[in-house]
Structure formats: structure tokens, C-alpha cells
Amino acid sequence: MRRSLLVTLLLSLSLAAHASSTYRIGSEVLTVGDSAVRAMQLLGKPDFKEPVESEYGGHQGERWQYQRDGGHIVTVTVISGKVSDIDDRTR
């Protein structure tokens, strides 16, 4: 019994970590590694953009924020023209 509970817990944690690298828009899915163009095709023009700087202060990329229905704010980080992180938060 305990072994099956432990396996279930570990599987649910691994699924939660995997889900953070994707974002569903209707029947389409945006995934870490997709191009910035694909992100704009699926989500449109960002409501807000901010630069992402390297640890030395140089321009590394941008963070795009989208306000979605239901109070969600989706932040897509784009580094070198590719999606490097997707964060979906409720206000």
C-alpha cells in the first residue's frame, strides 16, 4: 500500500514539473523551445514587454506578459528567439 502511494506521489510531481513547460491555447500548445514567432501566432501581441539582462547587464532576451481570461497572467520568456520559460499565474 505504501509503495503504491509513493509511486503515485512521485508520478504526480513529475507531471506537475512537465506541465510548467507547456501552455495550452485552445487546441494548440506552446512549448519551451518553440520559436518566438510561434508564441506570437498563438498568443498575439504581448500586453507588456520587459528586457531580460544577463548577469553582466547585457541584453539576453525579453519577457512577454499576456493578460488572459479568468485573471491569469501568462509570462513567456524569449531568449535568442526561442521560448525558454512559460509561467501561468493567477492574479
ROGUKOL-318736 format. One record per residue: residue number from 1; residue in three letters; chain; x, y negated, z negated of N, C-alpha, C, O in turn. Coordinates in Angstrom, 3 decimals. Atoms other than C-alpha are relative to their C-alpha. Example, Ala and Ser with C-alpha at 12.3 -4.5 7.8 and 13.67 -1.06 7.14 Angstrom:
R,1,ala,A,0.890,1.190,0.000,12.300,4.500,-7.800,0.900,-1.200,0.000,1.936,-1.181,-0.665
R,2,ser,A,-0.820,1.190,0.060,13.670,1.060,-7.140,-0.770,-1.090,-0.730,-0.261,-2.198,-0.899
//
This chain:
R,1,met,A,0.821,1.196,0.000,0.000,0.000,0.000,0.868,-1.263,0.000,0.627,-2.190,0.774
R,2,arg,A,-0.861,1.185,0.077,2.721,-2.475,-0.936,0.806,-0.193,1.271,1.038,-1.320,1.707
R,3,arg,A,-0.782,0.091,-1.235,4.733,-1.655,2.159,-0.830,-0.626,1.122,-0.330,-1.482,1.852
R,4,ser,A,0.852,0.554,-1.055,1.806,-2.423,4.480,-0.288,-1.473,-0.263,-0.382,-2.261,0.678
R,5,leu,A,0.208,1.407,0.338,1.169,-5.681,2.621,1.230,-0.824,0.369,1.104,-1.922,0.911
R,6,leu,A,-1.241,0.694,-0.335,4.824,-6.673,3.034,0.157,-0.144,1.520,0.546,-1.207,2.004
R,7,val,A,-0.091,0.052,-1.467,4.775,-5.820,6.758,-0.984,-1.027,0.556,-0.635,-1.801,1.448
R,8,thr,A,1.009,0.974,-0.446,1.564,-7.832,7.243,0.450,-1.420,-0.286,0.305,-2.301,0.562
R,9,leu,A,-0.487,1.327,0.367,3.040,-10.806,5.413,1.138,-0.442,0.921,1.139,-1.577,1.398
R,10,leu,A,-1.125,0.348,-0.871,6.254,-10.727,7.455,-0.451,-0.269,1.433,0.052,-1.186,2.083
R,11,leu,A,0.522,0.234,-1.346,4.348,-10.443,10.719,-0.730,-1.329,0.104,-0.576,-2.042,1.095
R,12,ser,A,0.724,1.273,-0.048,2.107,-13.384,9.867,0.968,-1.177,-0.072,0.719,-2.203,0.560
R,13,leu,A,-0.999,1.067,0.045,5.161,-15.513,9.005,0.710,-0.151,1.340,0.980,-1.270,1.776
R,14,ser,A,-0.675,0.084,-1.291,6.848,-14.637,12.287,-0.925,-0.585,1.066,-0.461,-1.307,1.949
R,15,leu,A,0.945,0.587,-0.946,3.683,-15.513,14.232,-0.150,-1.492,-0.227,-0.292,-2.245,0.736
R,16,ala,A,0.115,1.422,0.296,3.447,-18.876,12.461,1.206,-0.752,0.548,1.057,-1.861,1.060
R,17,ala,A,-1.203,0.645,-0.527,7.027,-19.699,13.439,-0.048,-0.061,1.517,0.399,-1.044,2.109
R,18,his,A,0.089,-0.017,-1.455,6.361,-18.718,17.045,-1.016,-1.023,0.506,-0.806,-1.646,1.548
R,19,ala,A,1.050,0.910,-0.436,3.221,-20.822,17.269,0.464,-1.450,0.020,-0.106,-2.261,0.750
R,20,ser,A,-0.456,1.386,0.044,5.157,-24.003,16.466,0.765,-0.410,1.253,1.039,-1.595,1.443
R,21,ser,A,-0.727,0.341,-1.219,7.000,-23.794,19.801,-0.916,-0.097,1.213,-0.443,-0.218,2.343
R,22,thr,A,0.965,0.128,-1.090,3.802,-23.968,21.872,-1.149,-0.906,-0.429,-1.392,-1.112,-1.618
R,23,tyr,A,1.190,0.801,0.262,0.762,-26.213,22.184,-0.990,0.245,1.128,-0.662,0.077,2.302
R,24,arg,A,1.026,-0.303,-1.002,-2.462,-25.270,23.952,-0.790,-1.248,0.338,-1.254,-1.965,-0.549
R,25,ile,A,0.814,1.088,-0.526,-4.217,-27.862,26.124,-1.004,0.644,0.949,-0.665,0.962,2.089
R,26,gly,A,0.994,-0.700,-0.813,-7.439,-26.326,27.425,0.452,1.422,0.269,0.707,2.182,-0.665
R,27,ser,A,-0.448,-1.348,-0.355,-6.437,-23.191,29.318,1.500,0.049,0.288,2.035,1.106,0.622
R,28,glu,A,-1.443,0.085,-0.262,-2.821,-24.357,29.741,0.781,-0.020,-1.318,0.227,-0.334,-2.372
R,29,val,A,-0.850,-0.023,1.185,0.094,-24.018,27.311,1.294,-0.750,0.299,1.952,-0.501,1.309
R,30,leu,A,-1.288,0.690,-0.062,3.028,-26.381,26.776,0.951,0.745,-0.929,0.604,1.037,-2.073
R,31,thr,A,-0.963,-0.799,0.745,6.131,-24.531,25.590,1.329,-0.731,-0.090,1.717,-1.440,0.838
R,32,val,A,-1.355,0.525,0.122,9.515,-25.614,24.257,0.813,0.569,1.165,0.774,1.771,1.429
R,33,gly,A,-0.766,-0.391,-1.183,11.821,-25.517,27.290,-0.646,-0.463,1.293,0.011,-0.513,2.333
R,34,asp,A,0.672,0.541,-1.188,9.196,-26.866,29.716,0.580,-1.372,0.329,1.192,-2.012,-0.526
R,35,ser,A,-0.517,1.301,-0.428,10.103,-29.979,31.689,-0.861,-1.137,-0.567,-2.012,-0.935,-0.952
R,36,ala,A,0.726,1.200,0.427,9.099,-33.497,30.657,-1.152,-0.276,0.966,-2.206,-0.759,0.551
R,37,val,A,1.055,0.199,-1.005,7.085,-33.672,33.895,-1.204,0.880,-0.321,-2.347,0.434,-0.222
R,38,arg,A,1.105,-0.914,0.361,5.031,-30.637,32.831,-0.750,-0.532,-1.224,-1.978,-0.464,-1.276
R,39,ala,A,0.645,0.566,1.188,4.365,-32.261,29.441,-0.917,-1.151,0.397,-2.035,-1.255,-0.108
R,40,met,A,0.826,1.130,-0.434,3.083,-35.401,31.166,-1.180,0.464,0.851,-2.250,-0.141,0.799
R,41,gln,A,1.122,-0.535,-0.780,0.959,-33.344,33.573,-1.100,0.508,-0.921,-2.284,0.310,-0.647
R,42,leu,A,0.990,-0.586,0.907,-0.742,-31.594,30.652,-0.588,-1.008,-0.981,-1.788,-0.973,-1.257
R,43,leu,A,0.441,0.905,1.057,-0.939,-34.406,28.082,-0.240,-1.433,0.463,-0.898,-2.203,-0.236
R,44,gly,A,0.158,1.361,-0.488,-0.816,-37.564,30.190,1.097,-0.916,-0.526,2.113,-0.466,-1.055
R,45,lys,A,-0.951,1.008,0.447,0.997,-40.785,29.380,-0.034,-0.074,-1.531,-1.117,-0.118,-2.115
R,46,pro,A,-0.018,0.053,1.468,2.142,-40.925,25.724,-0.611,-1.297,-0.533,-0.514,-2.350,0.097
R,47,asp,A,0.532,1.186,0.674,0.371,-43.310,23.349,1.122,-0.822,-0.630,0.990,-2.032,-0.810
R,48,phe,A,-1.141,0.675,0.628,3.728,-44.145,21.760,1.272,0.767,0.333,1.280,1.998,0.334
R,49,lys,A,-1.314,-0.597,-0.260,7.381,-43.508,22.633,1.018,-0.612,-0.947,0.966,-1.805,-1.245
R,50,glu,A,-1.105,0.526,0.791,10.427,-43.822,20.427,1.273,0.731,0.408,1.232,1.919,0.728
R,51,pro,A,-1.251,-0.651,-0.399,14.080,-43.141,21.226,0.488,0.971,-1.068,0.245,0.786,-2.260
R,52,val,A,-0.683,-0.942,0.888,15.937,-40.199,19.724,1.486,-0.239,0.206,1.994,-0.157,1.324
R,53,glu,A,-1.430,0.281,-0.081,19.541,-41.015,18.918,0.800,1.185,-0.509,0.346,1.933,-1.374
R,54,ser,A,-0.908,-1.027,0.491,22.452,-38.642,18.468,0.550,-0.433,-1.347,0.286,-1.548,-1.797
R,55,glu,A,-0.564,0.352,1.305,24.316,-38.570,15.179,1.001,-1.147,0.102,1.352,-1.751,-0.911
R,56,tyr,A,-0.945,1.101,-0.198,26.725,-41.123,16.689,-0.684,-1.268,0.501,-0.015,-2.266,0.770
R,57,gly,A,0.751,1.187,-0.383,23.974,-43.552,17.700,-0.295,-0.131,1.483,-0.931,-1.100,1.898
R,58,gly,A,0.277,0.046,-1.438,23.849,-42.780,21.428,-1.384,0.536,0.318,-1.956,1.301,-0.459
R,59,his,A,1.331,-0.453,-0.433,20.596,-42.195,23.327,0.063,1.480,0.347,0.884,1.907,1.158
R,60,gln,A,0.032,-1.442,-0.240,19.735,-38.485,23.279,-1.279,0.418,0.714,-1.278,1.382,1.480
R,61,gly,A,1.278,-0.354,-0.599,16.086,-38.434,24.346,-1.095,-0.903,-0.537,-0.843,-2.034,-0.952
R,62,glu,A,1.139,0.775,0.479,12.609,-39.583,23.347,-0.971,0.899,-0.754,-1.034,2.106,-0.521
R,63,arg,A,1.112,-0.645,0.682,9.771,-38.652,21.002,-1.273,-0.630,0.534,-1.450,-1.846,0.450
R,64,trp,A,1.259,0.477,-0.549,6.354,-38.943,22.631,-1.120,0.399,-0.946,-1.215,1.559,-1.344
R,65,gln,A,1.121,-0.288,0.873,3.253,-39.224,20.446,-1.317,-0.147,0.759,-1.514,-1.084,1.533
R,66,tyr,A,1.324,-0.019,-0.611,-0.278,-38.399,21.571,-1.038,0.119,-1.109,-0.927,0.993,-1.969
R,67,gln,A,1.108,-0.134,0.941,-3.425,-39.009,19.531,-1.058,0.860,0.666,-1.568,0.517,1.733
R,68,arg,A,0.952,-0.952,-0.555,-5.762,-36.083,20.122,-1.298,-0.024,-0.803,-1.368,-0.635,-1.870
R,69,asp,A,1.295,-0.102,0.686,-9.373,-35.339,19.153,0.172,0.678,-1.356,1.060,1.510,-1.547
R,70,gly,A,-0.014,-0.631,1.311,-10.046,-34.399,15.561,1.078,-0.521,-0.926,1.378,0.119,-1.934
R,71,gly,A,-1.004,0.582,0.874,-7.368,-36.657,14.075,1.381,0.612,0.111,2.229,0.384,-0.752
R,72,his,A,-1.314,-0.603,-0.187,-4.434,-34.670,15.417,0.932,-0.974,0.693,0.529,-1.715,1.590
R,73,ile,A,-1.045,0.735,-0.712,-1.216,-36.366,16.396,1.035,1.028,0.441,1.638,1.714,-0.383
R,74,val,A,-0.963,-0.933,-0.564,0.975,-34.311,18.704,1.245,-0.791,0.368,1.172,-1.779,1.098
R,75,thr,A,-1.273,0.637,-0.315,4.632,-35.297,18.877,0.833,0.982,0.811,1.110,2.097,0.368
R,76,val,A,-0.820,-0.812,-0.889,6.681,-33.935,21.775,1.364,-0.667,0.090,1.469,-1.829,0.484
R,77,thr,A,-1.364,0.520,-0.100,10.450,-34.389,21.601,0.600,0.485,1.307,0.613,1.681,1.598
R,78,val,A,-0.587,-0.305,-1.304,12.137,-34.556,25.001,1.480,-0.353,-0.054,1.843,-1.504,-0.297
R,79,ile,A,-1.448,0.178,-0.025,15.907,-34.101,25.198,0.497,0.493,1.361,0.210,1.623,1.756
R,80,ser,A,-0.554,-0.350,-1.318,17.693,-34.094,28.585,-1.070,0.501,0.959,-0.834,1.435,1.725
R,81,gly,A,1.052,-0.323,-0.950,14.385,-33.895,30.453,-0.790,1.255,-0.314,-1.624,1.669,0.492
R,82,lys,A,0.710,-1.221,0.379,13.127,-30.795,28.601,-0.633,-0.157,-1.383,-0.100,-0.862,-2.240
R,83,val,A,0.668,0.010,1.299,10.699,-30.306,25.711,0.857,0.807,-0.976,1.129,1.986,-0.746
R,84,ser,A,-0.831,-0.702,0.979,12.809,-29.443,22.663,-0.752,0.278,-1.303,-0.302,1.098,-2.104
R,85,asp,A,0.781,-0.223,1.215,10.135,-29.612,19.917,-1.423,-0.491,0.220,-1.657,-1.479,0.916
R,86,ile,A,1.406,0.379,-0.050,6.359,-29.772,19.578,-0.521,0.028,-1.433,-0.394,1.038,-2.125
R,87,asp,A,0.514,0.086,1.359,4.739,-30.936,16.346,-1.444,-0.495,0.049,-1.718,-1.584,0.554
R,88,asp,A,1.420,0.340,0.030,0.959,-30.968,15.839,-0.401,-0.199,-1.452,-0.370,0.747,-2.239
R,89,arg,A,0.358,0.317,1.381,-0.174,-32.701,12.646,-1.362,-0.650,-0.065,-1.789,-1.340,0.861
R,90,thr,A,1.244,0.685,0.276,-3.455,-33.804,11.193,0.310,-1.240,-0.789,1.141,-1.214,-1.696
R,91,arg,A,-0.250,1.258,0.702,-3.561,-37.399,10.038,-0.158,0.115,-1.466,0.022,-0.869,-2.185
//
